[in-house]
Amino acid sequence: MKQIERIELMEKHLGRASEAVIRLSGALEDYAGVQESLKALEAYYGSDEWKKDFADDEQGLLPPDLKRGVLSEDGIWNLLENVRELNERLSKVGTID
């Protein structure tokens, strides 16, 4: 490979890698910022309070315009499972071989 081609290729690698690192850094900051929310959801899901809220929803006792994604049987569970998988992936990433 000629010198100019090599430099152009390395510039391309630098640009791609720099953009990816910036995006990942921002995403990790966002993820770090929601850890308390994740802990709160984990504590709520399956608790006596959640069970009561779920039962009241099933009986139609909650306002019809109330958002209730947290009361779906899969909503929080799926999120927490995704978090577990993401944390596993993060523990395996991060070193250059």
Gaussian input, Z-matrix of N, CA and C with variables (Angstrom, degrees):
# hf/3-21g

backbone

0 1
 N
 C     1     B1
 C     2     B2     1     A1
 N     3     B3     2     A2     1     D1
 C     4     B4     3     A3     2     D2
 C     5     B5     4     A4     3     D3
 N     6     B6     5     A5     4     D4
 C     7     B7     6     A6     5     D5
 C     8     B8     7     A7     6     D6
 N     9     B9     8     A8     7     D7
 C    10    B10     9     A9     8     D8
 C    11    B11    10    A10     9     D9
 N    12    B12    11    A11    10    D10
 C    13    B13    12    A12    11    D11
 C    14    B14    13    A13    12    D12
 N    15    B15    14    A14    13    D13
 C    16    B16    15    A15    14    D14
 C    17    B17    16    A16    15    D15
 N    18    B18    17    A17    16    D16
 C    19    B19    18    A18    17    D17
 C    20    B20    19    A19    18    D18
 N    21    B21    20    A20    19    D19
 C    22    B22    21    A21    20    D20
 C    23    B23    22    A22    21    D21
 N    24    B24    23    A23    22    D22
 C    25    B25    24    A24    23    D23
 C    26    B26    25    A25    24    D24
 N    27    B27    26    A26    25    D25
 C    28    B28    27    A27    26    D26
 C    29    B29    28    A28    27    D27
 N    30    B30    29    A29    28    D28
 C    31    B31    30    A30    29    D29
 C    32    B32    31    A31    30    D30
 N    33    B33    32    A32    31    D31
 C    34    B34    33    A33    32    D32
 C    35    B35    34    A34    33    D33
 N    36    B36    35    A35    34    D34
 C    37    B37    36    A36    35    D35
 C    38    B38    37    A37    36    D36
 N    39    B39    38    A38    37    D37
 C    40    B40    39    A39    38    D38
 C    41    B41    40    A40    39    D39
 N    42    B42    41    A41    40    D40
 C    43    B43    42    A42    41    D41
 C    44    B44    43    A43    42    D42
 N    45    B45    44    A44    43    D43
 C    46    B46    45    A45    44    D44
 C    47    B47    46    A46    45    D45
 N    48    B48    47    A47    46    D46
 C    49    B49    48    A48    47    D47
 C    50    B50    49    A49    48    D48
 N    51    B51    50    A50    49    D49
 C    52    B52    51    A51    50    D50
 C    53    B53    52    A52    51    D51
 N    54    B54    53    A53    52    D52
 C    55    B55    54    A54    53    D53
 C    56    B56    55    A55    54    D54
 N    57    B57    56    A56    55    D55
 C    58    B58    57    A57    56    D56
 C    59    B59    58    A58    57    D57
 N    60    B60    59    A59    58    D58
 C    61    B61    60    A60    59    D59
 C    62    B62    61    A61    60    D60
 N    63    B63    62    A62    61    D61
 C    64    B64    63    A63    62    D62
 C    65    B65    64    A64    63    D63
 N    66    B66    65    A65    64    D64
 C    67    B67    66    A66    65    D65
 C    68    B68    67    A67    66    D66
 N    69    B69    68    A68    67    D67
 C    70    B70    69    A69    68    D68
 C    71    B71    70    A70    69    D69
 N    72    B72    71    A71    70    D70
 C    73    B73    72    A72    71    D71
 C    74    B74    73    A73    72    D72
 N    75    B75    74    A74    73    D73
 C    76    B76    75    A75    74    D74
 C    77    B77    76    A76    75    D75
 N    78    B78    77    A77    76    D76
 C    79    B79    78    A78    77    D77
 C    80    B80    79    A79    78    D78
 N    81    B81    80    A80    79    D79
 C    82    B82    81    A81    80    D80
 C    83    B83    82    A82    81    D81
 N    84    B84    83    A83    82    D82
 C    85    B85    84    A84    83    D83
 C    86    B86    85    A85    84    D84
 N    87    B87    86    A86    85    D85
 C    88    B88    87    A87    86    D86
 C    89    B89    88    A88    87    D87
 N    90    B90    89    A89    88    D88
 C    91    B91    90    A90    89    D89
 C    92    B92    91    A91    90    D90
 N    93    B93    92    A92    91    D91
 C    94    B94    93    A93    92    D92
 C    95    B95    94    A94    93    D93
 N    96    B96    95    A95    94    D94
 C    97    B97    96    A96    95    D95
 C    98    B98    97    A97    96    D96
 N    99    B99    98    A98    97    D97
 C   100   B100    99    A99    98    D98
 C   101   B101   100   A100    99    D99
 N   102   B102   101   A101   100   D100
 C   103   B103   102   A102   101   D101
 C   104   B104   103   A103   102   D102
 N   105   B105   104   A104   103   D103
 C   106   B106   105   A105   104   D104
 C   107   B107   106   A106   105   D105
 N   108   B108   107   A107   106   D106
 C   109   B109   108   A108   107   D107
 C   110   B110   109   A109   108   D108
 N   111   B111   110   A110   109   D109
 C   112   B112   111   A111   110   D110
 C   113   B113   112   A112   111   D111
 N   114   B114   113   A113   112   D112
 C   115   B115   114   A114   113   D113
 C   116   B116   115   A115   114   D114
 N   117   B117   116   A116   115   D115
 C   118   B118   117   A117   116   D116
 C   119   B119   118   A118   117   D117
 N   120   B120   119   A119   118   D118
 C   121   B121   120   A120   119   D119
 C   122   B122   121   A121   120   D120
 N   123   B123   122   A122   121   D121
 C   124   B124   123   A123   122   D122
 C   125   B125   124   A124   123   D123
 N   126   B126   125   A125   124   D124
 C   127   B127   126   A126   125   D125
 C   128   B128   127   A127   126   D126
 N   129   B129   128   A128   127   D127
 C   130   B130   129   A129   128   D128
 C   131   B131   130   A130   129   D129
 N   132   B132   131   A131   130   D130
 C   133   B133   132   A132   131   D131
 C   134   B134   133   A133   132   D132
 N   135   B135   134   A134   133   D133
 C   136   B136   135   A135   134   D134
 C   137   B137   136   A136   135   D135
 N   138   B138   137   A137   136   D136
 C   139   B139   138   A138   137   D137
 C   140   B140   139   A139   138   D138
 N   141   B141   140   A140   139   D139
 C   142   B142   141   A141   140   D140
 C   143   B143   142   A142   141   D141
 N   144   B144   143   A143   142   D142
 C   145   B145   144   A144   143   D143
 C   146   B146   145   A145   144   D144
 N   147   B147   146   A146   145   D145
 C   148   B148   147   A147   146   D146
 C   149   B149   148   A148   147   D147
 N   150   B150   149   A149   148   D148
 C   151   B151   150   A150   149   D149
 C   152   B152   151   A151   150   D150
 N   153   B153   152   A152   151   D151
 C   154   B154   153   A153   152   D152
 C   155   B155   154   A154   153   D153
 N   156   B156   155   A155   154   D154
 C   157   B157   156   A156   155   D155
 C   158   B158   157   A157   156   D156
 N   159   B159   158   A158   157   D157
 C   160   B160   159   A159   158   D158
 C   161   B161   160   A160   159   D159
 N   162   B162   161   A161   160   D160
 C   163   B163   162   A162   161   D161
 C   164   B164   163   A163   162   D162
 N   165   B165   164   A164   163   D163
 C   166   B166   165   A165   164   D164
 C   167   B167   166   A166   165   D165
 N   168   B168   167   A167   166   D166
 C   169   B169   168   A168   167   D167
 C   170   B170   169   A169   168   D168
 N   171   B171   170   A170   169   D169
 C   172   B172   171   A171   170   D170
 C   173   B173   172   A172   171   D171
 N   174   B174   173   A173   172   D172
 C   175   B175   174   A174   173   D173
 C   176   B176   175   A175   174   D174
 N   177   B177   176   A176   175   D175
 C   178   B178   177   A177   176   D176
 C   179   B179   178   A178   177   D177
 N   180   B180   179   A179   178   D178
 C   181   B181   180   A180   179   D179
 C   182   B182   181   A181   180   D180
 N   183   B183   182   A182   181   D181
 C   184   B184   183   A183   182   D182
 C   185   B185   184   A184   183   D183
 N   186   B186   185   A185   184   D184
 C   187   B187   186   A186   185   D185
 C   188   B188   187   A187   186   D186
 N   189   B189   188   A188   187   D187
 C   190   B190   189   A189   188   D188
 C   191   B191   190   A190   189   D189
 N   192   B192   191   A191   190   D190
 C   193   B193   192   A192   191   D191
 C   194   B194   193   A193   192   D192
 N   195   B195   194   A194   193   D193
 C   196   B196   195   A195   194   D194
 C   197   B197   196   A196   195   D195
 N   198   B198   197   A197   196   D196
 C   199   B199   198   A198   197   D197
 C   200   B200   199   A199   198   D198
 N   201   B201   200   A200   199   D199
 C   202   B202   201   A201   200   D200
 C   203   B203   202   A202   201   D201
 N   204   B204   203   A203   202   D202
 C   205   B205   204   A204   203   D203
 C   206   B206   205   A205   204   D204
 N   207   B207   206   A206   205   D205
 C   208   B208   207   A207   206   D206
 C   209   B209   208   A208   207   D207
 N   210   B210   209   A209   208   D208
 C   211   B211   210   A210   209   D209
 C   212   B212   211   A211   210   D210
 N   213   B213   212   A212   211   D211
 C   214   B214   213   A213   212   D212
 C   215   B215   214   A214   213   D213
 N   216   B216   215   A215   214   D214
 C   217   B217   216   A216   215   D215
 C   218   B218   217   A217   216   D216
 N   219   B219   218   A218   217   D217
 C   220   B220   219   A219   218   D218
 C   221   B221   220   A220   219   D219
 N   222   B222   221   A221   220   D220
 C   223   B223   222   A222   221   D221
 C   224   B224   223   A223   222   D222
 N   225   B225   224   A224   223   D223
 C   226   B226   225   A225   224   D224
 C   227   B227   226   A226   225   D225
 N   228   B228   227   A227   226   D226
 C   229   B229   228   A228   227   D227
 C   230   B230   229   A229   228   D228
 N   231   B231   230   A230   229   D229
 C   232   B232   231   A231   230   D230
 C   233   B233   232   A232   231   D231
 N   234   B234   233   A233   232   D232
 C   235   B235   234   A234   233   D233
 C   236   B236   235   A235   234   D234
 N   237   B237   236   A236   235   D235
 C   238   B238   237   A237   236   D236
 C   239   B239   238   A238   237   D237
 N   240   B240   239   A239   238   D238
 C   241   B241   240   A240   239   D239
 C   242   B242   241   A241   240   D240
 N   243   B243   242   A242   241   D241
 C   244   B244   243   A243   242   D242
 C   245   B245   244   A244   243   D243
 N   246   B246   245   A245   244   D244
 C   247   B247   246   A246   245   D245
 C   248   B248   247   A247   246   D246
 N   249   B249   248   A248   247   D247
 C   250   B250   249   A249   248   D248
 C   251   B251   250   A250   249   D249
 N   252   B252   251   A251   250   D250
 C   253   B253   252   A252   251   D251
 C   254   B254   253   A253   252   D252
 N   255   B255   254   A254   253   D253
 C   256   B256   255   A255   254   D254
 C   257   B257   256   A256   255   D255
 N   258   B258   257   A257   256   D256
 C   259   B259   258   A258   257   D257
 C   260   B260   259   A259   258   D258
 N   261   B261   260   A260   259   D259
 C   262   B262   261   A261   260   D260
 C   263   B263   262   A262   261   D261
 N   264   B264   263   A263   262   D262
 C   265   B265   264   A264   263   D263
 C   266   B266   265   A265   264   D264
 N   267   B267   266   A266   265   D265
 C   268   B268   267   A267   266   D266
 C   269   B269   268   A268   267   D267
 N   270   B270   269   A269   268   D268
 C   271   B271   270   A270   269   D269
 C   272   B272   271   A271   270   D270
 N   273   B273   272   A272   271   D271
 C   274   B274   273   A273   272   D272
 C   275   B275   274   A274   273   D273
 N   276   B276   275   A275   274   D274
 C   277   B277   276   A276   275   D275
 C   278   B278   277   A277   276   D276
 N   279   B279   278   A278   277   D277
 C   280   B280   279   A279   278   D278
 C   281   B281   280   A280   279   D279
 N   282   B282   281   A281   280   D280
 C   283   B283   282   A282   281   D281
 C   284   B284   283   A283   282   D282
 N   285   B285   284   A284   283   D283
 C   286   B286   285   A285   284   D284
 C   287   B287   286   A286   285   D285
 N   288   B288   287   A287   286   D286
 C   289   B289   288   A288   287   D287
 C   290   B290   289   A289   288   D288

   B1=1.4456
   B2=1.5289
   B3=1.3015
   B4=1.4560
   B5=1.5215
   B6=1.3191
   B7=1.4583
   B8=1.5278
   B9=1.3228
   B10=1.4621
   B11=1.5309
   B12=1.3309
   B13=1.4641
   B14=1.5266
   B15=1.3354
   B16=1.4658
   B17=1.5267
   B18=1.3308
   B19=1.4607
   B20=1.5299
   B21=1.3258
   B22=1.4631
   B23=1.5298
   B24=1.3269
   B25=1.4579
   B26=1.5288
   B27=1.3286
   B28=1.4616
   B29=1.5349
   B30=1.3234
   B31=1.4707
   B32=1.5274
   B33=1.3333
   B34=1.4598
   B35=1.5310
   B36=1.3323
   B37=1.4708
   B38=1.5259
   B39=1.3253
   B40=1.4666
   B41=1.5233
   B42=1.3061
   B43=1.4623
   B44=1.5199
   B45=1.3291
   B46=1.4714
   B47=1.5236
   B48=1.3348
   B49=1.4653
   B50=1.5283
   B51=1.3185
   B52=1.4654
   B53=1.5245
   B54=1.3345
   B55=1.4642
   B56=1.5202
   B57=1.3209
   B58=1.4644
   B59=1.5263
   B60=1.3193
   B61=1.4625
   B62=1.5314
   B63=1.3121
   B64=1.4703
   B65=1.5287
   B66=1.3516
   B67=1.4688
   B68=1.5279
   B69=1.3270
   B70=1.4608
   B71=1.5219
   B72=1.3082
   B73=1.4560
   B74=1.5246
   B75=1.3272
   B76=1.4617
   B77=1.5167
   B78=1.3249
   B79=1.4606
   B80=1.5268
   B81=1.3232
   B82=1.4638
   B83=1.5230
   B84=1.3202
   B85=1.4661
   B86=1.5247
   B87=1.3314
   B88=1.4670
   B89=1.5278
   B90=1.3312
   B91=1.4569
   B92=1.5360
   B93=1.3114
   B94=1.4628
   B95=1.5291
   B96=1.3181
   B97=1.4608
   B98=1.5165
   B99=1.3237
   B100=1.4708
   B101=1.5245
   B102=1.3076
   B103=1.4596
   B104=1.5235
   B105=1.3266
   B106=1.4682
   B107=1.5231
   B108=1.3361
   B109=1.4664
   B110=1.5272
   B111=1.3158
   B112=1.4614
   B113=1.5277
   B114=1.3320
   B115=1.4663
   B116=1.5202
   B117=1.3408
   B118=1.4617
   B119=1.5235
   B120=1.3267
   B121=1.4663
   B122=1.5214
   B123=1.3248
   B124=1.4581
   B125=1.5275
   B126=1.3355
   B127=1.4613
   B128=1.5336
   B129=1.3142
   B130=1.4661
   B131=1.5212
   B132=1.3265
   B133=1.4716
   B134=1.5308
   B135=1.3107
   B136=1.4559
   B137=1.5176
   B138=1.3368
   B139=1.4622
   B140=1.5299
   B141=1.3316
   B142=1.4637
   B143=1.5234
   B144=1.3227
   B145=1.4713
   B146=1.5242
   B147=1.3457
   B148=1.4671
   B149=1.5179
   B150=1.3199
   B151=1.4657
   B152=1.5310
   B153=1.3372
   B154=1.4619
   B155=1.5230
   B156=1.3309
   B157=1.4637
   B158=1.5250
   B159=1.3199
   B160=1.4586
   B161=1.5340
   B162=1.3371
   B163=1.4670
   B164=1.5232
   B165=1.3284
   B166=1.4661
   B167=1.5206
   B168=1.3144
   B169=1.4631
   B170=1.5267
   B171=1.3219
   B172=1.4637
   B173=1.5338
   B174=1.3195
   B175=1.4615
   B176=1.5279
   B177=1.3257
   B178=1.4587
   B179=1.5166
   B180=1.3215
   B181=1.4631
   B182=1.5268
   B183=1.3135
   B184=1.4607
   B185=1.5208
   B186=1.3436
   B187=1.4650
   B188=1.5340
   B189=1.3190
   B190=1.4716
   B191=1.5281
   B192=1.3279
   B193=1.4642
   B194=1.5356
   B195=1.3350
   B196=1.4628
   B197=1.5276
   B198=1.3322
   B199=1.4613
   B200=1.5173
   B201=1.3344
   B202=1.4619
   B203=1.5263
   B204=1.3117
   B205=1.4626
   B206=1.5108
   B207=1.3332
   B208=1.4683
   B209=1.5199
   B210=1.3344
   B211=1.4605
   B212=1.5260
   B213=1.3203
   B214=1.4625
   B215=1.5210
   B216=1.2981
   B217=1.4629
   B218=1.5227
   B219=1.3207
   B220=1.4656
   B221=1.5216
   B222=1.3168
   B223=1.4633
   B224=1.5176
   B225=1.3236
   B226=1.4685
   B227=1.5243
   B228=1.3359
   B229=1.4671
   B230=1.5206
   B231=1.3408
   B232=1.4605
   B233=1.5214
   B234=1.3322
   B235=1.4667
   B236=1.5219
   B237=1.3190
   B238=1.4692
   B239=1.5270
   B240=1.3192
   B241=1.4684
   B242=1.5245
   B243=1.3251
   B244=1.4721
   B245=1.5205
   B246=1.3176
   B247=1.4718
   B248=1.5188
   B249=1.3317
   B250=1.4719
   B251=1.5314
   B252=1.3291
   B253=1.4651
   B254=1.5224
   B255=1.3227
   B256=1.4627
   B257=1.5198
   B258=1.3216
   B259=1.4676
   B260=1.5280
   B261=1.3225
   B262=1.4742
   B263=1.5231
   B264=1.3365
   B265=1.4775
   B266=1.5215
   B267=1.3365
   B268=1.4611
   B269=1.5242
   B270=1.3248
   B271=1.4645
   B272=1.5240
   B273=1.3360
   B274=1.4625
   B275=1.5257
   B276=1.3265
   B277=1.4643
   B278=1.5172
   B279=1.3109
   B280=1.4494
   B281=1.4986
   B282=1.3065
   B283=1.4579
   B284=1.5249
   B285=1.2957
   B286=1.4591
   B287=1.5191
   B288=1.3213
   B289=1.4714
   B290=1.5063
   A1=108.25
   A2=114.60
   A3=119.78
   A4=110.59
   A5=115.04
   A6=121.73
   A7=112.58
   A8=118.68
   A9=122.50
   A10=110.01
   A11=117.18
   A12=121.25
   A13=111.38
   A14=115.59
   A15=120.86
   A16=110.50
   A17=116.29
   A18=120.23
   A19=110.44
   A20=117.28
   A21=120.65
   A22=111.02
   A23=117.11
   A24=121.29
   A25=110.70
   A26=116.38
   A27=119.88
   A28=110.87
   A29=117.38
   A30=121.09
   A31=110.33
   A32=115.72
   A33=120.33
   A34=110.07
   A35=116.78
   A36=121.01
   A37=110.94
   A38=116.34
   A39=120.98
   A40=110.64
   A41=117.36
   A42=121.29
   A43=112.10
   A44=116.44
   A45=120.74
   A46=111.07
   A47=115.91
   A48=120.04
   A49=110.82
   A50=117.55
   A51=120.87
   A52=111.06
   A53=116.48
   A54=120.37
   A55=111.62
   A56=117.04
   A57=121.31
   A58=111.12
   A59=117.24
   A60=121.07
   A61=110.22
   A62=117.67
   A63=121.17
   A64=110.33
   A65=116.95
   A66=120.31
   A67=110.99
   A68=116.89
   A69=120.61
   A70=111.16
   A71=117.00
   A72=120.63
   A73=111.01
   A74=116.69
   A75=120.48
   A76=111.80
   A77=116.02
   A78=120.23
   A79=111.00
   A80=117.59
   A81=120.55
   A82=111.55
   A83=117.20
   A84=120.24
   A85=110.24
   A86=116.60
   A87=120.95
   A88=110.25
   A89=116.51
   A90=121.83
   A91=110.57
   A92=116.85
   A93=120.39
   A94=110.12
   A95=116.54
   A96=121.10
   A97=114.35
   A98=118.88
   A99=120.60
   A100=113.11
   A101=117.85
   A102=119.97
   A103=112.36
   A104=118.00
   A105=120.57
   A106=110.44
   A107=116.82
   A108=120.59
   A109=110.36
   A110=116.57
   A111=120.31
   A112=111.36
   A113=116.86
   A114=120.43
   A115=110.88
   A116=116.42
   A117=120.27
   A118=110.72
   A119=117.52
   A120=120.95
   A121=111.10
   A122=116.57
   A123=120.52
   A124=110.83
   A125=116.94
   A126=120.86
   A127=111.04
   A128=117.75
   A129=122.68
   A130=111.70
   A131=116.64
   A132=121.23
   A133=110.36
   A134=116.69
   A135=121.78
   A136=114.07
   A137=117.24
   A138=120.50
   A139=109.61
   A140=116.26
   A141=120.46
   A142=110.84
   A143=116.23
   A144=119.91
   A145=110.76
   A146=116.59
   A147=119.98
   A148=110.41
   A149=116.69
   A150=120.81
   A151=111.00
   A152=116.91
   A153=120.07
   A154=110.34
   A155=116.86
   A156=120.45
   A157=110.68
   A158=116.44
   A159=121.62
   A160=110.67
   A161=115.96
   A162=120.23
   A163=110.96
   A164=116.89
   A165=120.28
   A166=110.98
   A167=117.14
   A168=120.62
   A169=110.04
   A170=116.09
   A171=120.74
   A172=111.51
   A173=117.07
   A174=122.15
   A175=112.38
   A176=116.54
   A177=120.18
   A178=114.20
   A179=117.23
   A180=121.36
   A181=113.47
   A182=117.35
   A183=120.48
   A184=109.74
   A185=117.11
   A186=119.97
   A187=111.18
   A188=117.24
   A189=119.96
   A190=113.69
   A191=118.12
   A192=120.50
   A193=112.55
   A194=117.49
   A195=121.70
   A196=109.75
   A197=117.05
   A198=119.74
   A199=107.75
   A200=116.29
   A201=118.82
   A202=112.65
   A203=115.91
   A204=119.39
   A205=112.99
   A206=116.76
   A207=120.33
   A208=112.14
   A209=116.30
   A210=119.58
   A211=112.81
   A212=116.32
   A213=117.48
   A214=107.11
   A215=116.28
   A216=118.69
   A217=112.36
   A218=117.29
   A219=120.29
   A220=114.04
   A221=118.64
   A222=121.58
   A223=114.19
   A224=116.51
   A225=120.43
   A226=110.17
   A227=117.06
   A228=119.86
   A229=110.38
   A230=117.15
   A231=120.64
   A232=111.21
   A233=116.62
   A234=119.85
   A235=110.41
   A236=117.26
   A237=120.52
   A238=111.59
   A239=117.00
   A240=120.09
   A241=110.02
   A242=117.08
   A243=120.63
   A244=111.01
   A245=116.92
   A246=121.16
   A247=110.23
   A248=116.67
   A249=119.82
   A250=110.61
   A251=116.03
   A252=119.90
   A253=111.33
   A254=116.79
   A255=120.96
   A256=110.74
   A257=117.23
   A258=120.09
   A259=111.09
   A260=116.16
   A261=119.68
   A262=110.29
   A263=115.95
   A264=120.15
   A265=110.32
   A266=116.98
   A267=120.62
   A268=111.30
   A269=116.84
   A270=118.97
   A271=112.27
   A272=116.60
   A273=120.70
   A274=113.36
   A275=116.90
   A276=122.01
   A277=108.50
   A278=115.59
   A279=118.08
   A280=116.78
   A281=116.74
   A282=117.84
   A283=108.29
   A284=114.52
   A285=121.47
   A286=107.18
   A287=115.79
   A288=119.58
   A289=111.16
   D1=135.77
   D2=-179.17
   D3=-76.48
   D4=158.96
   D5=-175.09
   D6=-55.62
   D7=-50.15
   D8=-177.76
   D9=-62.20
   D10=-43.43
   D11=178.02
   D12=-61.00
   D13=-41.94
   D14=-179.75
   D15=-63.35
   D16=-46.55
   D17=-179.62
   D18=-63.39
   D19=-42.23
   D20=178.41
   D21=-62.70
   D22=-40.63
   D23=178.72
   D24=-65.07
   D25=-44.29
   D26=179.85
   D27=-65.32
   D28=-35.06
   D29=175.63
   D30=-63.05
   D31=-40.01
   D32=177.59
   D33=-62.86
   D34=-45.37
   D35=177.29
   D36=-60.61
   D37=-43.55
   D38=179.98
   D39=-61.06
   D40=-44.62
   D41=-179.39
   D42=-63.61
   D43=-48.20
   D44=179.67
   D45=-60.88
   D46=-47.58
   D47=-177.35
   D48=-65.93
   D49=-40.93
   D50=-179.70
   D51=-62.34
   D52=-44.99
   D53=178.74
   D54=-61.80
   D55=-43.26
   D56=-179.49
   D57=-64.59
   D58=-41.52
   D59=-179.49
   D60=-65.85
   D61=-40.83
   D62=178.52
   D63=-63.30
   D64=-45.67
   D65=179.11
   D66=-62.93
   D67=-44.57
   D68=-179.46
   D69=-64.74
   D70=-40.75
   D71=178.53
   D72=-59.18
   D73=-44.38
   D74=177.96
   D75=-64.25
   D76=-42.37
   D77=179.41
   D78=-64.44
   D79=-39.01
   D80=178.40
   D81=-66.98
   D82=-35.62
   D83=175.30
   D84=-63.69
   D85=-44.02
   D86=177.35
   D87=-60.76
   D88=-45.30
   D89=-178.05
   D90=-63.87
   D91=-41.99
   D92=177.54
   D93=-62.17
   D94=-34.15
   D95=-178.26
   D96=-72.58
   D97=-14.55
   D98=-179.41
   D99=-106.01
   D100=9.85
   D101=-177.77
   D102=-61.68
   D103=-39.20
   D104=178.19
   D105=-65.11
   D106=-38.75
   D107=177.55
   D108=-63.42
   D109=-41.91
   D110=178.88
   D111=-63.49
   D112=-40.52
   D113=177.99
   D114=-64.67
   D115=-40.91
   D116=179.37
   D117=-64.74
   D118=-43.06
   D119=178.91
   D120=-64.31
   D121=-40.57
   D122=179.98
   D123=-63.72
   D124=-40.18
   D125=178.82
   D126=-69.57
   D127=-35.95
   D128=-177.67
   D129=-72.79
   D130=-42.89
   D131=-174.32
   D132=-63.26
   D133=122.12
   D134=178.80
   D135=84.56
   D136=-3.80
   D137=178.80
   D138=-73.71
   D139=169.32
   D140=176.32
   D141=-60.55
   D142=-36.81
   D143=178.36
   D144=-63.39
   D145=-45.29
   D146=178.55
   D147=-61.45
   D148=-43.62
   D149=-179.49
   D150=-60.92
   D151=-40.84
   D152=178.08
   D153=-66.90
   D154=-45.14
   D155=178.82
   D156=-60.13
   D157=-41.64
   D158=179.21
   D159=-63.25
   D160=-46.95
   D161=-179.68
   D162=-63.04
   D163=-42.66
   D164=178.44
   D165=-62.61
   D166=-36.95
   D167=177.28
   D168=-65.77
   D169=-44.19
   D170=179.30
   D171=-60.31
   D172=-31.77
   D173=-179.63
   D174=-86.46
   D175=-0.41
   D176=178.98
   D177=75.61
   D178=23.43
   D179=-176.97
   D180=-86.40
   D181=-8.41
   D182=-178.93
   D183=-98.77
   D184=152.93
   D185=179.94
   D186=-58.77
   D187=138.69
   D188=-176.30
   D189=-64.47
   D190=-24.29
   D191=-178.39
   D192=-91.95
   D193=3.35
   D194=179.90
   D195=-74.50
   D196=127.77
   D197=173.08
   D198=-64.32
   D199=136.64
   D200=-175.03
   D201=-140.38
   D202=32.00
   D203=177.05
   D204=-58.49
   D205=-30.71
   D206=179.60
   D207=-70.03
   D208=-13.21
   D209=-179.44
   D210=-96.47
   D211=-5.30
   D212=174.99
   D213=-68.62
   D214=147.37
   D215=-176.48
   D216=-71.58
   D217=-18.76
   D218=-177.62
   D219=-108.83
   D220=-19.33
   D221=-172.87
   D222=-54.39
   D223=-61.80
   D224=-178.32
   D225=-68.25
   D226=-41.37
   D227=-178.73
   D228=-58.22
   D229=-46.12
   D230=179.86
   D231=-61.58
   D232=-42.63
   D233=178.37
   D234=-61.11
   D235=-48.03
   D236=-178.14
   D237=-64.62
   D238=-34.82
   D239=175.97
   D240=-66.66
   D241=-41.17
   D242=176.09
   D243=-61.69
   D244=-38.20
   D245=177.99
   D246=-63.84
   D247=-44.32
   D248=178.88
   D249=-60.34
   D250=-44.64
   D251=179.32
   D252=-64.62
   D253=-41.62
   D254=178.69
   D255=-63.39
   D256=-44.52
   D257=179.33
   D258=-62.18
   D259=-36.72
   D260=176.85
   D261=-64.35
   D262=-44.76
   D263=178.53
   D264=-61.89
   D265=-42.67
   D266=-178.67
   D267=-63.93
   D268=-33.94
   D269=-179.84
   D270=-70.42
   D271=-20.51
   D272=-179.37
   D273=-95.05
   D274=-9.71
   D275=-175.33
   D276=-106.54
   D277=158.11
   D278=169.73
   D279=123.43
   D280=-7.00
   D281=178.14
   D282=-118.85
   D283=147.44
   D284=176.66
   D285=-93.46
   D286=126.30
   D287=-179.76
   D288=-72.98

